[in-house]
Amino acid sequence: MKTNHFNDVSLFQYILFISQVQIGIGIITLPSDLADVANTDGWISILLGWVVANVISILIIQIMKRHPDETIFDLLLRYFGKWIGVLCSILFILYSIFVFTITLFAAIHITQTWVLPQTANYFLMLLFIIPKHMLAQKSIRMLGRYAEFVGLSMVFMLPLFFIAMREGHWIHLLPVIKEGWLPIMKGVKTTILSFLGFELAFILYPFLQKKQHATAGILIANTITMLTYLLVTIACYVQFNPYQIGTYIWPTLDMFETVEFPFVERIEVIFATFYLFIISTSGIPYYFTASFGVSQLLRLKDHKKVVLILSCCYVVLSFFYNPTYYQVITIQNWGGHVGMYISYLFPIFFLLYMMVAERFQMRLSK
């Protein structure tokens, strides 16, 4: 629940907050993941996934409108009671920690592969966890400002994709729907997982200044994500042939290896470095959500102590665990399956449950 009006976020920050969370890892892996399922028709799967994400996003806003000053943790306690509500809250907290862990390990692995291959895992953990800790312990408004900064900075990187497409071959996209609709529909599952992040509206809504624009804001955020994914995916499909695209682990970074300027070398390293800011906006909000949820359950004044404990745990973990690429991918797959239930199925069942509960209360009152 809101503590004071200084925690409010503007509509613009709300939009960029959600879109930046969604873009995250997908911006460098989605083209290859879609090519494995839908070939070069994966861009159609992005459009269909965008529709699904919008429908669930609208349902989430309808849930939050019933109690506009309460977060998901308050609603779970209100509708499910103390014990079941606390259990559901713990599951949501664990999901948030899990997603943050995925983004953290992915960022460290990409840094070790592309930028600092000789640097020890625990040094990189310190490098990443300190700024994340500093931001996560701040208010929701500070996170909104950070998302605003990274989102506006990302605009300057978008021309690189158009430059990369100049040397590509648009014929790679033809014929459209070359293998029928079944592969495209299978690709929708991959796409909707890349739209994960709109569920944070469960946390953001009470802090939004103009709540009447919440639905329009989340739809705009999903659209920004969709357009970004379309640009990245089509750029990769145009640059690489249909048989080549599926062989790359991070096709976006590999694509920039073909881009050359007379005044700078290795554009892919520059993009990989900037990408660390993008992926941070994908993970830090979940870090805040997890610590905020714990503080709500324990009735703490703020969540700073929770963030400190979690940060120390990650540092200690880095001395004993350094996941390989395949382990990172496995963790991401697990996160995708969990996210499917939390972000897509839970809002549907929760809204139906709320409607039934409210009707039952109305009949009792009569």
Number of C-alpha atoms within 10 A of each C-alpha: 15 13 10 8 10 11 17 23 25 15 19 15 23 27 25 28 30 31 29 27 27 27 25 26 23 23 24 23 19 26 30 26 23 27 24 18 20 26 24 31 26 31 27 20 24 28 19 18 22 22 17 17 26 20 12 19 26 18 17 26 20 16 21 24 16 11 14 16 14 21 22 24 23 18 20 20 18 12 15 15 12 12 11 13 18 17 15 17 23 17 13 18 21 16 19 25 20 22 24 23 20 21 23 22 24 22 26 21 21 18 19 16 13 14 15 13 12 8 11 13 21 19 13 19 21 16 12 18 18 15 12 21 19 13 19 26 22 16 18 23 20 17 22 25 18 19 29 20 14 20 20 12 14 16 9 9 13 13 11 14 19 14 14 19 21 13 12 17 14 15 10 17 19 10 10 11 17 13 13 11 14 11 20 24 18 15 26 24 19 21 29 23 23 27 27 25 27 26 22 21 23 20 21 25 25 23 26 23 16 14 18 10 11 24 18 14 20 26 22 18 24 28 18 19 26 25 14 15 24 21 17 25 27 21 25 27 30 21 23 19 17 18 12 13 26 21 13 16 16 20 27 25 22 17 23 22 15 13 18 14 8 5 5 8 12 13 19 20 16 15 15 21 16 15 22 21 20 24 24 24 28 27 28 28 29 25 26 29 24 27 25 25 25 21 18 18 14 10 10 13 10 17 23 19 14 18 25 16 11 17 19 14 11 17 19 13 13 18 13 10 11 16 16 12 15 9 12 18 14 13 18 20 14 15 18 19 11 16 23 16 11 16 22 23 12 16 22 14 11 17 16 13 14 16 13 12 12 13 12 11 11 10 8 8 7 5
